[in-house]
Amino acid sequence: MTVAILADIHSNLEALTVVLDHMESRGISRIVCLGDIIGYGPNPRECLQLLYRSEVAIMGNHEEAVMFYGEDFNPKARASLEWTKDQLNSTEHDRTENYDLWNFLGTMQQVVEDGDTMYTHGSPRVPTREYVVPADIRNREKMQGIFDLFQRVCFIGHSHVPHIYTSDMKHASPESLKDAIDLRKLGDRKALINTGSVGQPRDGDPRTSYATFDGDIVRFFRLEYDVQKTVDKIYATEGLPNFLADRLLVGR
């Protein structure tokens, strides 16, 4: 059965709602979330609540930071982290509702394996923190170390750049593959696949990004959403730097 794979929502309710509507219009109800539901954006509570029903919920570095401590966060990210903590503890909401939010965060796993498919946030080597970006394909030692840790396919997020890497040290953007890859055509080669970011794309395209997977074919989708509405919310929110809004407009 097909699953929708979502990553890096970053409290962007407008983008998440568009993705959920799109997947449901295609008859897809199963969700795998690769982490960073929260952080940066203005609607952490609502995004967490919408993703309670995820079959797999991976811990991203922002969930880890909220639960523990984001020691390596830059000042803008740290500001959004502290604001997010306040929102999750808000006395304007019922205590039980707050507890449910924190309980959901506490149940998240760093790595989940389903047969020969692995799900994690950053990489199998350092699940919440290691970035994989297209330039890494030249770092054979790093990439081989990652490929050695899974059987067939591994889905990741964290870099916010949708991309496909194969164990013969080749790589491609979804666009170059017409937004789909059939894993059966790879033979014995493994695939490391970044599904892109739902709520904060960083590949120069401000549209939301997610993927579906039916066990063999991965399909990528880019969808328009009301970016300006999210931008305006951030501008109006004391505690969230305007930079976090500005970058949404340019997909950076």
LINLINRA-V282385 format. One record per residue. N is the residue number from 1. OMEGA is omega in radians with two decimals (999 if undefined). Layout:
# LINLINRA-V282385
N;OMEGA  N;OMEGA
This chain:
# LINLINRA-V282385
1;-3.07  2;3.05  3;2.99  4;-3.11  5;-3.06  6;3.10  7;2.97  8;3.11  9;3.07  10;2.99  11;3.14  12;-3.04  13;-3.12  14;3.13  15;-3.12  16;-3.12  17;3.11  18;3.13  19;-3.13  20;3.10  21;-3.11  22;-3.12  23;3.14  24;3.08  25;3.10  26;3.11  27;-3.11  28;-3.12  29;-3.10  30;-3.10  31;2.90  32;3.13  33;-3.04  34;3.00  35;-3.03  36;2.98  37;-3.04  38;3.13  39;3.04  40;-2.99  41;-2.95  42;-3.04  43;-3.11  44;-3.10  45;-3.08  46;-3.13  47;3.07  48;-3.10  49;3.12  50;-3.08  51;3.00  52;-3.02  53;3.12  54;3.06  55;3.08  56;3.10  57;-3.10  58;3.07  59;3.03  60;-3.14  61;3.10  62;3.02  63;3.12  64;-3.13  65;3.11  66;-3.13  67;-3.04  68;-3.12  69;-3.13  70;-3.01  71;-3.10  72;3.13  73;3.05  74;-3.05  75;-3.14  76;3.12  77;3.13  78;3.10  79;3.13  80;3.10  81;-3.13  82;3.10  83;-3.14  84;3.09  85;3.14  86;-3.14  87;-3.11  88;3.11  89;-2.99  90;3.09  91;3.07  92;-3.13  93;3.13  94;-3.11  95;3.13  96;3.11  97;3.08  98;3.14  99;-3.14  100;3.11  101;-3.12  102;3.11  103;3.10  104;3.09  105;-3.08  106;3.13  107;-3.08  108;3.13  109;-3.14  110;3.13  111;3.05  112;3.07  113;3.10  114;-3.03  115;-3.14  116;3.11  117;3.11  118;3.06  119;3.03  120;-3.07  121;-3.07  122;3.06  123;3.09  124;-3.11  125;3.13  126;-2.88  127;-3.07  128;-2.92  129;-3.06  130;3.06  131;2.92  132;-3.12  133;-3.07  134;-3.13  135;-3.11  136;-3.13  137;3.09  138;3.12  139;-3.02  140;-3.11  141;3.12  142;-3.07  143;3.12  144;3.09  145;3.10  146;-3.11  147;-3.13  148;-3.01  149;3.07  150;-2.97  151;-3.01  152;-3.11  153;3.09  154;3.11  155;-3.10  156;3.01  157;2.95  158;-3.12  159;-3.13  160;-3.14  161;3.11  162;-3.07  163;-3.12  164;3.13  165;3.12  166;-2.98  167;2.98  168;3.06  169;3.00  170;-3.13  171;-3.11  172;3.00  173;3.07  174;-3.12  175;-3.10  176;3.12  177;-3.12  178;3.01  179;3.06  180;3.03  181;3.10  182;-3.07  183;3.13  184;-3.13  185;3.14  186;-3.11  187;-3.12  188;-3.13  189;3.09  190;3.14  191;3.00  192;-2.95  193;3.02  194;-3.05  195;-3.11  196;-3.05  197;3.03  198;-2.92  199;3.10  200;3.13  201;-3.14  202;3.13  203;3.12  204;3.13  205;-3.06  206;3.13  207;3.10  208;-3.08  209;2.98  210;-3.10  211;2.99  212;-3.09  213;-3.12  214;-3.10  215;3.10  216;-3.04  217;3.04  218;3.10  219;3.14  220;3.14  221;2.97  222;-3.03  223;3.02  224;3.01  225;-3.08  226;-3.11  227;-3.06  228;3.13  229;3.11  230;3.11  231;-3.12  232;3.10  233;-3.13  234;3.10  235;-3.06  236;-3.05  237;3.07  238;-3.11  239;3.07  240;-3.14  241;3.13  242;3.11  243;-3.11  244;3.04  245;-3.07  246;-3.07  247;3.13  248;-3.09  249;-3.09  250;3.12  251;-3.14  252;999
